[in-house]
């Protein structure tokens, strides 16, 4: 070290304290050494390491830079500096730091392992896997290295190999909480929820404060519909993480789960706090929950852009096949996890069948569960190629699309459940489009276009979308005219409804229901004697909470009627038993609204500023009923009450809807296909000419 014996002894004492975990005393001793010898590089380096251990990664980099300036030949200095850069999310710089360490010490197993971890964060999974394999050759008994291999194999879609790897890690270290957590992630991805839950439970038995295990088990519980368990896990993950940690986004997940339970105690204050924090730049939610919490498109854009920048950064540049020449078929790639009996498929199936096969080739990239139902069979027949790519990673799917020469890639998921937006960060096609699945901006520079219409995104709201906008001439939404509808209509009594009451239907999923909207419904029911509110059945806790809330407001809870979940054909048919559909705000009905209009049920909506809060307005405009669009809750309430008392007017509305069913573009998949084809052709033409994407305005 080049210091005297006394300093050497003091350094050894400080190091012993450091290794024993007494960071405060070790820090004090290192500083004493530096007062005697300001160029003691090891003491400076270890002060930086303490900063890193205390979560102050920026200060750690600055301290270790000083140490490297004194002694650039020490590989540990470069490696720990890279560790600090990883903590800051500066993955590329971290890789360079590990490279510097390995240049000095090629057999530095820890640096090889950490470099592979940084490459994994960058999405460079092939290089990451090679790095983990190299580290495993150096340290074959290190379970953490094998866990790293398992995580990368899972990201590559090689789930069976990933599971085998994590089982090897557990043989090396049966008490590894990290290994059990990764096992849970893999089993979740394989569609084995019970086995996944068991693995997360084992992980938490070994490490009760493992935030990532709580977070991932929370996601599993949310998907299984166990919202109380999901909330508990999310809250424990938040408690285990530090302020501003990667788990802060779970605050939005907690609120969404609470909305699913209609658990509203103090929720408006919690929502307000979250929205203020998002406005201040905090990643306090994933993008999707914000759609139900606010109709501020600027705030939604800000969060989506920050989410994409931090979690879905653009990958390496891709090479594409030349664009098709004039007259050559354009290859369209549709990407989704929902090519089965699902709300999106019910909307879009007719579109796929209506595409002009003389001008367009259709390829489906399906990464969802292999459910072979009637809808899946229909969709498979609608495409030129139907590819099951769930065993491929995001990069692999994008590469496959490029190899097939896809000209336009259409993401039908966005930030919804089972999404894989990272596919498009790898550039699946030279032109990439967000359509139908996500009602808002993705905030990602690699998504070129968003399909919308002038009701959804009027000129004044255009700045809140990062994509170029395709303005459809009627509504953005496409609908399938082959929806199965049961011929028989059940009697009201058989549906649990009063025979002669005014029935307000509200079949939205309960997480879209807010206290503000529910209390508007209560006012409507109070103004219409004997009327009932017909809700879609949700969790048992939600029913109890809604009945309690009604009672608090002075409304007889028996006026809330809960419709059990039934097959789609029966569900559509029972719309005939309702008199008026009441929409939610700030997240409107989407497919649910189209179902109501298709079945001739008039719908009253409140339109806001965001895409999600203007969907029903778009649909009503398209069927010629703009008079059912309101712009405030008082107006919404008054209109619903007025319609409830005006049966002839409701009959006229039903007549308009019956006519629209056969004439409106909203229910004409062929017209929708022609409009989208104009847009796709324009996109490819712009690319062929080397022009940048631009807003596209389509005419009827």
N, C-alpha and C positions, 0 to 999 in steps of 0.2 A: 504493500500500500504506500510505501514511501513516507511513513510517519514514524515518530519515535515510539519506544516501548510503552510509555505512559498513555499516549494516545491510542495505541493498539489495544491496550487493556480496556480503556474507556469505550472504545468502539465495540469490543467483544461483549462488554456488559450491556451496552445499548442494544446490540443485536440480539442478545439473549432475552432482554425485556420485550423486544419486538416480536420475537418468535413465540414468546409466552402469551402474546395478545395484549400486553400493556402498552397500547399505542401512545397514550398521552405521555407516559414517562419516557418511552423510547424516543419520542419526538423531542422532548426536553434535552435528553442526553446527546442526540445528534447535533442539536443546535449549540450545545456547549462545546462539542468537538470542533464545529465550524468556526466558533469564535477564536479558537486556538490555531486552526488550520483551515482558512476559507476555501482552499482548493482540495479538500478531502472529497473526492468524487463519489466514493461509496456512501458517505453520509448524506450528501446532496441527493443521490439516487434514492436512498431509502426514505428520506423525507418525502420525496415524490411518491414513493410506494405507499406510504401512510396516507397521503392525500387521496390516492386511488382507493385504498381500503375504506376510507371514510366517505366515498362517493363524490369526491371533488376532482373529477377527471381532468377538467381544464387546468387546474392548478398543478395536478400531477404532471401533465405534459410540460408545463413551463419549468418545473423543478428538474425533471429528468433531462430536458434540453440543456440545462446548465451542466448537469453531470456529463452528458455526451460531449459538450464543448470542452470539458476538462480531460475526458478519456473516451474517445470515439471507438476504441478497440474492444470494449466490453460488450459481449452479445446480450447479457441480461439487461443492460440499459435500454438497448433498442427493443428488446422483447417486451419489457414492461411499459415502455412508451407506447408501443403498439397496443398493448392491453388497454391503456387509458384511452387511446383513440377509438378502440372498439366500444368502450363504454359511452363515448361521445357520438357513436353512430357514424364515425368517419372510416368506413370499411376499406375504401381504396387506400387511404393513407396508412391504415393498420397493416394491410398486406405488404406495402412497401417497407414498413418498419420490421416486419418479420423477415422479409427478404434480406434486410441489412444484418439482422441477427444471424441468419443462417449462412450468410456469406462468411461471417467470422467463425461460425461453429456449425458445420453442415449436419452434425448428428444431434442437434439440439431438439429433442423430442417434443418438449413443451411448446417451442416456437412452431414446429411443424403442425402440431395439433391446433394451436390457436390460429395459425394462418388458414388452415382448412375451415375453421369455424367462421372466420371473416369472409372467406370465399362463399361459404354457405349463405351468409347474410346477403351477399351480393347476387345470389341466385346463380352463381357459377358452379352448378352442382357436379358437373363432370370433374372439374379441377379439385373441388372440395373432396369428392369421394377418393380421388387419387391421393390427396393429402392425408386423409384419415387412414388409408391403407398403408401409406408410408410410415405414419406415426405408429400404427399397430405393429408393423414389422420391427420398429425400435423398442416398443413397450407392449409386448403381446398380452400381458396380464392386466393392462389398464382398462377397466370397464368403461371409463368415460370416453375413451377413444372409440370403442365399439358402439357406444350410444350415439356418438357423432355419425358413425357410418349408418346406423339405423335411421337417423333423422334425414340424412341425405337420400337414402334409398326410398324413404317414404315420399320425399319431395319429388323424386323422379318417377313416382307411380309404381315402384317395384315393391308393393306392399308385402308380398310373401317373404321376399328377401329381407325386408326391414324387420318383419316380425321375428325371423330366424336370428337376425343380428342382435336384437334386443334380448332374446332368450339367451344368447351366448353371454351378453353383458350380465344378465342375472345369475348365470352360473359362476361368473367371476366375482360378482358382488351381490348376493341375494338381498342385501339390505339397502340397495341403491334406490333412493326415492326418485331420482332422475330417470332411472331405467324403467321403474314401474309407471311413471308418468308418461314416458314415451310409448310404452306398451299400450297404455290407455288411448293415446292419440291414434296409434296405428289401428287398434281394434275398432275405434270409432269410425275411422276412415273405411274400414272393411265392412261396416254395417253391423257390428256386433255390440250393441249398446250395453247389454248386461255385463258382458265380459270387460268392456271398457270401463264401466263404472266400478267393477271390482278392482281393476288395476289402479285406478285413481285412488280408491280407498286404501289400497296397500301403500301407495306412495305417501299418502298423508298420515298413515300410521307411523311411517319411518320419519317423516318430516312434516309435522302438523302446520307449519307456517310456509309451506312451499306454494307461493302465490300462483305459479303457472298451473299447478295441478288443480287448485281451487277454480281458477279461471276456466280451464278446459272442461272440468267436470260440470261447471256451471253452464257452459254452452251445451253440453250433452243433456243436462236436465231440462234446459230450455227447449231443445228440440223434442224431447220426450213429453213435453207439456207439464213437467213438474216444476211449476214456477216458484213455489216457496223454497224448494231445494236450490233452484238456480239463484235466487236472491241471496240465500245464505252463503253460497259459494262465492258469488261475486263480491259480497261485502267482506268476506274473509280474505279474498285475494287483494282487495283494496287496502284492508288493514295490514296485510303482510308486506305490501309494497311501500316504497317511499313516495312522498309527495312528488308529483310530476313524473312518476315511473311509467313504464310501458303499459301498466294496467289501469291507468286513469280513465281510459275509454270505457271501462266497465261501469262507470257511473251512468252512462246512457243505457247500458244493458239492464241495470237495476231498475231504472225508471220504466223501460219498456215492459219488463216482467211484471212490475207493479201495475201497470196499465192493463196487462192481460188478466190480472186478478181483480181489476177495478178497486184496487187498494189506494185510495186517494187521500188518506190522512196526511196532511202537510205536503202533498205532492206538488201543488202549485208553487210553493216556496222553493222546493227542491229543483223544479224545472227552471224557475227564474235564476237560481244560483248557477245552474249548469250553463244556461244560455249566456249569462254574463261572463263566465269563465271561457266559453268558446269565443266570445267576442274579444276577450283579452289574449287570445292565441293559444289557449290550452286545448290539448287533444282529449277533451273530457267525454267524448262519445265517439263511437263509430258513426259513419254518415247516416245509415238507415234509420236509427231511432230518432234522429233530429227531424225527420219528415213528419212524425206524429207529435212533436213537441213545439214546433213553431212554423209559421208560414212565411218567415223571412228568408227569401231566396239568397240574399247576400250572405247571411250567416251560414246557410247550407253550403253555398259555394266556397266560403272561406274554410269550413271544416273539411269538405271533400278534397279541396286542393292540398290542405295540410296533411290529410290522411294519405293521399297518393304520394306526396313528396317524401313522407317518412316511411311508408310501408310498401309502396308499389313503384319504386323508382324505375325509370326506363333502363332497359338492359342494353347489351351491346348492339351495334348496328347490324341490320340484317340485309341480305341480298335477295332480290325478288326476280322472278321470271319477267320477261318483257310484258307490257300490257297487251291485251288483245287488240288486234287491228280493227278498223271499222268493218262491221258485218260479222266479226267473229263472236262466238259465244262468250259472255262474261261469266266467270265462275264466282258464285256466291257461297260463302261459308256461314252457316248459322250455328252458333255455339250456345249450348244450354245444358243444364242438369235436369230439365223438366220435359223431356220428350216422352211424356206419359200422361196419365189422367191428372192434369194439373191446370190451375187457372190460366196460365200463359198458353198452354196447348189448346185449351178450349177457345181461346181468342184467335189463335194464329194458324190452326190446322188448315183452314180453307185457303189462306194466303199461299202456303206452300204448294197446294194443289193447283192454284190458279196461275202460278208463274208461267210465263211463256217459255217453253222448253226449246223453241227454235232460237231464242236469243240468250237464254240463261241456263247455266248448269248449276244444280243445287247439290251442295254437300252438307250433311249434318255432322256436327262434331258433338257427340253425346258423352258427357262425363258424369251423368247422374246414375242412380241405382238402376240395375238391369231389370226393371219391372216390365214384364211382357203382357200388358193389358191390351184392350181393344184399341185404345188411343195410340199406344206405341205401334201396334201393327199398322194402323192407318198412316201414321207419320213415316214409318220406314218405307212404305209404298210410295210416299209423296216425293222422295228424294232420289236423285240419280245415284248418289252414294250415301249410305248411312253408316257412319263410323263410330264404334264404341271405343272411346279413347280414355276411359276412366283409369286404365292402368298406366297411362303416360303422365309424366310431370308436365308442368306448365310450359317449360321450354320445349319439351318433346312434342306437345300438341301444336305449338306455334311452328316448329320446324316441319311437322307433317303437313300443315296447311300450306306452308311456303313450297314444299316439294310438290304438292298437288297443284300449285299455281293459282291459289285462291286470289282473286282480284279484290274482293270486298268481304271483309270479315264483320259479321253482325253479332254483337254480344246481346243476348236476350236476358241477361241476369243482372248486370250492374252490381251494386252492393247489397244484394239480397242473399238469403240463405243458400248455401252451397255454391256461392259465386267463386269464379276463378279469374278475376280481373288481371292477374299477373300474366295470363296467357298473352294478353294484348301488349303488355310491357315488353314482351319478347318479339313483338310485331308478327302476328300471324298472317298479315296481308299488308300491302302498301296503303290500303284504305281501310279504316276501322270505324265502325258505327255502333252507337248505343241505341237500342230500340226496345221499347215496350216493357221490359222487365223492371226498370228502375226509373221512377218519376222524378228526375232531377239531374243535375250535372254530376259527372264523375270527377271533375276537377283534374283530369289526367291529360297531359300533353300528347300522349300517344293515342287518345281517342279523338278522331278527326271530326266526327259528325254526331249529332243527336237528332233523332226524328221527333218532331213536335208539330204544333200548328199555331196559328196566330192568337187563338184564345189562351192556350197554355203559356205562350211566351210572346206577349205583345211587345212592341218596340221599347216601351219604357222599362221593361224587365230584362231585355236582352243582355245587358252588361253582366248579369249574374250567372252566365253560362260560359264555360271555357271552350266548349265545342263550337264548330260551325253548325248552324241550325238548318235542318231540312223542314221547310214549312209545308205540311200537307194541306191540300186545298179545303178539306172538310175537317174531320177529326184525325188525330194521329193514330187512333186506335183502329185495329182491324178486328172484325168479328166473323165467327164461323156460323153459317146459316144451317149447319147440320147438327146443332145442339140437340141431344136427345131429350124429349119432353114427354112425360107420361100423359097418356090420353085422358085418363080419368082424373077428375079433381076431387080430392077428399072433402067431405063435408066439414064445415068449420068446427062442429062439435068434435069430430074425430081428430082435429088438429089442436084441440085444447083451447079453441077460441069461442067467444060468445057468438051466438048465431046472428044477432042483430046489432052488434057494436060496430063502431068505426074502428078499423084496424090499421094502425100505423106499423109498417114493417121497417126494421132496421137490422139487416142481415150482415152488416160489416163485422169483421173480426174484432173482438173486444179491445185489443190494444189500441185501436183507433178511437175509442170512446174516451172523451175527457170530461171532467166535472162540468165544464162550461156547457158542453153540448147536452149532457144528461139533464142538467137543470133547465135548459131550454125545452127539452122533451117533457119534463115534468110540468112546465108552464102550459105547454100545448095540451097535455092530457087534462089538466085542471080546467082548461077553457072548453074542452069538448067532453061533456058529461057521458060517462059510460064507455068512453073509448079505451082501447088497450094498446100497449106497446109490445110488438112481437119481435123478440130478439133471438139471435142465433145462440144456441147453447154453448157455453164455454166451461171453464173449470168450475167445480162446485163452489169454491171460495168466491168466485166472481158473482154467482147467483146470490149468495148470502150477502155479499157486500152491496150489490145493487138494491136488493130488497131493503136492507138497512138504510141505505141512502134515500130511497123513496120514502120510507117511513119518517125519517128525519125531516124531509121536505113536506110532510103532511099528506103524502099520496099513499093510498092503499096499495101495499106491495102486490096484491093479487091482480092488479092491472098490468103487471109485467108478466108476459107469457114467453116461455123459453121453448124455441123450436129445436128438437133433437136433430143431430146430423143424420142425413139420409142420402142415398145415391142421387147423383146430379139430376136425373130425369124427374125424380119425385120432388126434389127441391125446387126446380124450375116450375113444376106444375102447381106447387102450393102458393106461388106468387098470386095466383088467381083469387085466393081467399083474402088478399089484403086490399086496402083502399088507397094507401099513399105510402111511398117510401121516404123515410127521413135519412138524409145523408149525414156523414160525420165531417168534422173540421178540427184541425187543419189538414188532415189526411183524408181525402174523399174516398168514396167507393170507386173501384176501378172495374175489374171484371164483374164485381157484384152489381155495380150500377148498370152495366150493359145487360146483365141478366134481367134486371128489373124492367128496363126499357124494352127489351126483346119480348118479355112476357106481357107488355102492355100496361105496366104499373107505373103511374106518374111518380116522379122523383123531385123532391125539393132539395136544393143544395145551397150551401153558403160558400161563395167563391172568395179566395184570398189572393195572396201575391205569389206564392210558390207554385211550382208545377203540380205537386201532389194535391194542393188545395184548389186547383182549377180543372181537374180531370172531368168531374161530373159536368161542369159548365161546358167543356168541350163537347161532351157527348150530347148534352141537351141542345146545344146550338146545332149540332149535326142532324138531329131529328126534328128540328123546327120548333123547339119549345124553349126559346130563350126567356120566356116569362117566368120560368120556374127557377131561374138563377137569381140569388140574392147576394148582397155584399156585406151583410152584417147580421149578427145573431138576432137582433130585434126584428129586422125585416124578415128573416128566415122564419122566426116564430109566428109572426103575424100572417105570413103567406100560408103556412101549414094550417093555422086555425081557420083562415078564410076558406081554403080548399075543403077542409073537413066539413064545413057547413054549406057547401055548394055542390051537391051531387050532380046537377046538370053540367057544371063546368068540368068536373072530374070525368064525366062521360065523354065530353068533347076531347079532353086530353087523351083518353084511351083510344078514341077514334083516330086522332092524329098519330098515335104510336102504332096502331094497327096498319095505317097507311105507310108509315115510315119503314115498317118491317119489310115491306116489299120494294120500296123506292129509295130509301136513304142510303147514301154511300157507306154509312157506318156499318150496315149489315150486308154489304156487297163486297165479298172478298176479291172478286175479279177486278173491280174498280180500284180497290186498295192496292192490288198487285201492280196494275198498270201505273199508278202514281209512284209507287216505290221504285219500279223499274226505270221510270224517267229519272228519278234521283240517282239510282245506282249508275245509270249510263252517264249522267252528268259528272259524277264523281270520277269515273274511269276516264272520261274525256279530259277532265282537268289534269289528271295524272299523266295522261298520254302527252299533253302539251307542256308538261313540266310546270304547270301552274300550282299555286298553293290552294288548299281547300277554301271554299267561300260559302256563305249562306246560299241556300237553294230554295227558290220560291216556285212552287208548282201550281199549275192552273187546272181547274176542273175539266 
